[in-house]
Amino acid sequence: MAKISKGKSKVTVYPDWCKGCGVCVEFCPKKVLELDEHGKSSVVREEDCIHCGFCELHCPDFAIVVTDKETGEPNNS
């Protein structure tokens, strides 16, 4: 599967799983995520996502999933 272009990704955060560590927020190259008023990760700029997968791969709580908006499939590049 080819790398997915900017703006073509769906970023899902499961707030019940997120403990608010901030790893995803600090290291997202496009600042797609921010901590919300409850201290949980929240998608604020999904259109800027470049589908690098860092947030999903490094989330210690498995609380983030990044998929292709069109197919619903994960990035396998």
NORSUL-V663744 format. One record per backbone hydrogen bond with DSSP energy under -1.0 kcal/mol. NH is the residue of the N-H (numbers start at 0). CO is the residue of the C=O. Records with the same first field share a line. If there is no record, write none. Layout:
NH=CO ; CO
//
This chain:
6=48
7=4
9=66
11=64
13=62
16=13
17=13
25=21
26=22
27=23
30=27
33=41
35=39
38=35
41=33
43=31
44=31
47=44
48=45
56=52
57=53
61=58
64=11
66=9
67=72
68=7
71=67
//
